[in-house]
Amino acid sequence: MPGADWKSAEAYPDAKKAEAADIAWEWLRRNCGYQRDYKALAASERSSAMADHFRQQWELSFRS
């Protein structure tokens, strides 16, 4: 939601329905360190070791 006013309740109408993963993602995607590391990963020739390191560093897990 680019440009949304994070202080405005109207910008997040479904916040009361959000699960922990939703809240975590909203925090993570605004984190400057995460943004930097993600851009570096996206710009590189991704190896599985590099992607694994990224997931471990940011404690990410994905459902199978």
Secondary structure, DSSP 8 states (H G I E B T S, - for coil): -TT--TT-GGG-TTGGG--HHHHHHHHHHT-HHHHHHHHHHHHS---HHHHHHHHHHTT-----
